[in-house]
Amino acid sequence: MDVALVTGDAPGFAATVDAPLEAALRERGVTVHAPRWDDPTVDWSSFAVAVVRTVWDYPGRRDEFIDWAASTGAATSLWNPADVLRWNTHKSYLIELEERGAPVVPTAWLAQGDRASLAELVASRGWRRVVIKPAVAAGSDGLLRTDGDHAPVGPAQAHLDELLSDGDVMVQPYLPSVETAGEVSVVLVDGAVTHVVRKQPPPGEFRIQEIFGGRYQRVDLDGDGAAPAALGSWVYEAVGHDLLYARVDLLLDENGAWQVAEVELTEPDLYLGVAPEVGDTLARAVLARA
């Protein structure tokens, strides 16, 4: 059987983050491939399953990526499915989840081409420090945390203007708990929570990715991970789709309540490095979809 772990412009990194999955598939006699999603020479119908993984270059080419997903989903078993990828690759999905009752981090939504005063927006919401980020992005690309200075000619306003010239934008209050409690990710395979991971930035930093010095640690599901896991499961049900994998990212607000920051259904790092046995769970779920 041939299985594709679909990548983008980071195949080397893909081999690292998905190593436990790849090993578990090979142990079952599967031939594992890592084709680029945008390679026109790939015959996607030759794969029993195509699993979307490290396609982290899609944000600048979202329409092309969505078209690829639709055509590939017609040729083979694609997971997560194309309709899920379309929905999840623009962060406006958070609006729908909030309407369904999810506790989403408060967000001001701005459309491409809007002329918005950051100072007026922040004052009207009663916020001080905020984060500004594009609505179509991967990782921390385009993310800016302000220092509270929202002057009309300041760097934060200039950053907002630049982002709005290219696409839709989100503005959210900065939750300082990320510096202490970090961000917590709930990982699910086939709808079941497999593990919970706490991601903490280094001192003086708020970005939790490893490239910025972030540290990842598994959280006990019967201890501190219980409440995040319960919310992650609820959010999964609210999404309302059959999913191979999902990752729900949570932050603590100023009252100590969990807030949904992101729901990653397209190309999430599943943190198999801190939960390598989940590679076997995921491999079995992949083969069940062949």
matplotlib code that plots the C-alpha trace (Angstrom):
import matplotlib.pyplot as plt

x = [0.0, 1.2, 0.4, 1.3, 2.2, 1.7, 4.3, 5.1, 8.4, 9.7, 10.2, 13.1, 11.1, 8.2, 10.4, 11.1, 7.7, 6.0, 8.8, 6.7, 3.8, 6.1, 7.8, 4.4, 3.2, 6.4, 6.1, 2.8, 4.3, 3.2, 5.3, 5.4, 5.8, 6.3, 5.0, 4.7, 1.1, 1.9, 3.9, 2.1, 3.8, 2.2, -0.5, -2.6, -4.8, -1.8, -2.1, -4.5, -4.6, -3.2, -2.7, -2.2, 0.7, 3.4, 1.9, 3.0, 3.5, -0.2, -1.2, 0.2, -1.5, -4.7, -7.0, -4.5, -4.2, -8.0, -8.3, -5.6, -7.5, -10.7, -9.1, -7.0, -10.0, -11.7, -8.7, -8.0, -8.9, -7.8, -7.6, -8.6, -11.2, -11.2, -14.3, -12.7, -9.5, -11.5, -13.2, -10.2, -7.6, -9.3, -9.6, -13.1, -14.1, -13.7, -16.8, -18.9, -17.5, -18.2, -21.8, -22.0, -21.0, -17.2, -15.3, -13.2, -10.6, -12.4, -11.6, -12.1, -12.4, -11.2, -11.6, -9.0, -8.9, -10.5, -9.1, -9.1, -7.7, -6.1, -6.3, -10.0, -10.6, -8.6, -10.3, -13.8, -13.0, -11.4, -8.2, -4.6, -2.0, -3.2, -2.0, -2.5, -2.4, -3.6, -6.7, -4.8, -1.5, 0.6, 2.5, 3.4, 3.7, 2.5, 1.9, 2.6, 2.2, 1.8, 3.3, 0.2, 1.3, -1.4, -0.5, -2.0, 1.5, 3.1, 4.6, 1.5, -0.8, 1.7, 1.7, -2.1, -2.3, 0.2, -1.7, -5.0, -3.5, -2.9, -5.9, -8.3, -6.9, -7.7, -7.0, -7.2, -6.4, -3.0, -3.4, -0.3, -0.9, 0.9, 4.2, 3.6, 1.0, 1.9, -0.5, -2.0, -2.8, -5.3, -4.5, -7.3, -7.2, -10.5, -12.3, -10.5, -8.0, -4.6, -2.5, -2.3, 0.8, 1.9, 4.0, 5.9, 8.0, 11.4, 11.8, 11.0, 9.2, 5.5, 5.7, 5.7, 7.1, 10.4, 12.1, 11.7, 13.0, 9.6, 9.5, 6.9, 5.9, 3.2, 0.4, -1.2, -4.7, -5.8, -4.3, -3.8, -4.8, -8.3, -10.1, -8.3, -9.1, -12.8, -13.0, -11.0, -13.5, -16.4, -14.9, -14.3, -18.0, -18.9, -16.8, -19.2, -17.0, -15.4, -11.7, -8.6, -6.8, -7.4, -5.5, -7.3, -5.1, -6.2, -5.1, -6.1, -7.9, -7.5, -10.1, -8.4, -10.9, -9.8, -10.3, -10.0, -7.2, -7.1, -8.5, -5.9, -7.3, -5.1, -1.4, -0.9, 2.2, 0.7, 3.7, 4.4, 7.9, 6.5, 3.9, 5.6, 3.2, 0.4, 2.2, 0.8, -2.7, -2.6, -1.2, -4.1, -6.5, -4.9, -5.1, -8.7, -9.4, -7.6]
y = [0.0, 3.5, 6.4, 10.1, 12.3, 15.5, 18.3, 21.7, 23.6, 21.9, 18.2, 17.8, 19.2, 17.0, 13.9, 15.1, 16.0, 12.9, 10.4, 8.2, 8.1, 7.2, 4.5, 3.0, 2.9, 1.3, -1.4, -2.3, -2.8, 0.6, 2.5, 6.1, 9.0, 12.7, 14.5, 18.2, 19.3, 21.6, 19.1, 18.8, 15.5, 13.6, 11.1, 11.3, 8.4, 6.1, 6.6, 4.7, 7.6, 11.2, 12.7, 16.5, 17.3, 20.0, 22.2, 25.3, 27.3, 27.4, 30.8, 32.9, 30.6, 29.6, 29.5, 27.2, 25.0, 24.7, 23.8, 21.2, 19.7, 19.4, 17.7, 15.4, 14.5, 13.4, 11.2, 9.5, 9.4, 12.8, 13.6, 15.9, 16.3, 19.2, 20.9, 20.9, 22.4, 25.1, 26.0, 25.8, 27.7, 31.1, 31.8, 33.1, 29.6, 30.9, 33.0, 29.9, 28.1, 31.0, 31.1, 27.4, 28.3, 27.9, 30.3, 31.9, 34.6, 38.0, 39.1, 42.2, 41.1, 43.4, 42.8, 43.3, 46.9, 48.3, 51.6, 51.0, 53.1, 50.8, 53.4, 53.8, 50.0, 49.2, 52.1, 50.9, 47.4, 48.5, 46.7, 47.9, 45.5, 43.5, 41.0, 41.7, 38.8, 37.8, 35.6, 33.3, 32.3, 29.5, 29.6, 33.1, 34.5, 38.2, 38.2, 41.4, 42.1, 45.8, 47.5, 49.6, 52.4, 52.6, 56.0, 56.8, 56.9, 54.3, 50.9, 48.9, 51.0, 50.6, 46.8, 46.7, 48.8, 46.5, 43.4, 44.9, 45.6, 41.9, 40.2, 39.9, 40.6, 39.7, 41.9, 40.3, 41.3, 40.1, 37.4, 37.6, 34.2, 32.8, 34.0, 31.9, 29.2, 29.0, 27.7, 24.3, 22.1, 19.2, 16.6, 14.3, 11.3, 9.9, 12.2, 10.8, 12.9, 11.2, 13.8, 17.3, 19.5, 22.6, 25.0, 27.7, 30.5, 31.4, 34.3, 37.6, 36.0, 35.3, 33.1, 29.5, 27.9, 26.0, 28.2, 31.0, 28.9, 27.4, 24.2, 21.5, 19.3, 16.6, 17.2, 14.4, 13.7, 12.8, 16.0, 19.5, 18.2, 17.1, 20.4, 21.3, 17.8, 18.1, 21.5, 20.1, 17.2, 19.6, 21.8, 18.7, 17.9, 21.5, 21.4, 18.7, 16.8, 13.4, 14.2, 12.1, 14.5, 17.8, 20.1, 22.6, 25.4, 27.0, 30.0, 31.2, 34.5, 37.0, 35.1, 31.8, 30.4, 28.5, 30.3, 28.8, 30.4, 28.1, 24.8, 23.3, 20.9, 21.5, 21.1, 20.9, 19.7, 17.0, 16.9, 13.3, 13.9, 14.1, 11.3, 8.9, 6.1, 8.2, 7.6, 4.0, 5.3, 7.7, 5.0, 2.7, 5.6, 6.4, 2.8, 2.6, 5.3, 3.5]
z = [0.0, -0.8, 1.5, 1.0, 3.9, 2.0, 2.5, 1.2, 1.2, 4.4, 3.7, 6.0, 8.9, 7.9, 8.4, 11.9, 13.2, 11.6, 12.3, 14.7, 12.2, 9.3, 11.4, 12.4, 8.8, 7.6, 10.3, 8.8, 5.3, 4.0, 1.4, 2.7, 0.2, 1.0, -2.2, -2.4, -2.7, -5.6, -7.6, -11.0, -11.8, -8.8, -9.6, -6.5, -7.5, -7.0, -3.2, -1.0, 1.3, 1.2, 4.6, 4.6, 6.9, 6.6, 3.9, 5.7, 2.5, 1.6, 3.2, 0.3, -2.2, -0.4, -3.5, -5.3, -2.2, -1.9, -5.6, -5.1, -2.2, -4.2, -7.1, -4.9, -2.8, -6.0, -6.9, -3.5, 0.1, 1.4, 5.1, 6.4, 3.6, 1.2, 2.6, 6.1, 4.6, 2.9, 6.1, 8.4, 6.3, 7.0, 10.7, 10.4, 11.3, 14.9, 14.3, 13.6, 16.6, 18.9, 17.5, 18.5, 22.1, 22.0, 24.4, 21.7, 22.5, 21.8, 18.3, 16.1, 12.4, 9.7, 5.9, 3.3, 2.2, 5.4, 6.6, 10.4, 13.2, 15.7, 18.5, 18.0, 17.7, 20.9, 22.9, 21.9, 23.1, 26.3, 25.4, 26.0, 24.5, 21.5, 19.0, 15.3, 12.8, 9.3, 9.1, 6.7, 8.2, 9.6, 12.8, 13.9, 10.4, 10.4, 14.2, 16.1, 19.8, 20.5, 23.5, 24.2, 21.8, 19.1, 17.7, 14.3, 12.8, 15.0, 14.0, 15.1, 12.9, 10.0, 10.5, 10.5, 7.3, 5.6, 6.6, 5.5, 2.0, 1.6, 3.3, 6.2, 9.7, 13.3, 16.3, 19.8, 23.3, 24.4, 27.1, 29.3, 30.7, 27.7, 29.3, 32.4, 31.8, 28.1, 25.4, 25.8, 22.8, 22.9, 20.2, 19.0, 16.6, 15.3, 17.8, 20.9, 22.9, 22.7, 24.5, 25.9, 25.5, 27.2, 25.1, 27.0, 25.6, 26.9, 29.3, 27.6, 24.7, 24.0, 20.9, 21.9, 18.8, 19.1, 16.6, 19.2, 22.0, 23.1, 25.3, 24.9, 27.7, 27.9, 30.5, 32.5, 31.2, 34.7, 36.2, 34.7, 31.3, 32.3, 31.8, 28.5, 27.2, 28.1, 26.2, 23.3, 23.0, 23.1, 20.4, 18.2, 18.4, 17.7, 14.4, 13.2, 10.8, 10.7, 11.2, 11.1, 13.4, 15.2, 17.5, 19.7, 21.1, 24.3, 26.4, 29.9, 30.1, 32.9, 35.0, 34.6, 32.1, 29.0, 25.7, 22.2, 20.3, 17.2, 16.0, 13.7, 11.2, 8.1, 8.9, 12.6, 14.3, 16.4, 18.8, 18.3, 19.6, 23.2, 22.5, 20.1, 20.8, 19.2, 15.9, 16.1, 16.9, 14.0, 11.6, 12.4, 11.8, 8.5, 7.2, 8.3, 5.7, 2.8]

ax = plt.figure().add_subplot(projection="3d")
ax.plot(x, y, z, "-o")
ax.set_aspect("equal")
plt.show()
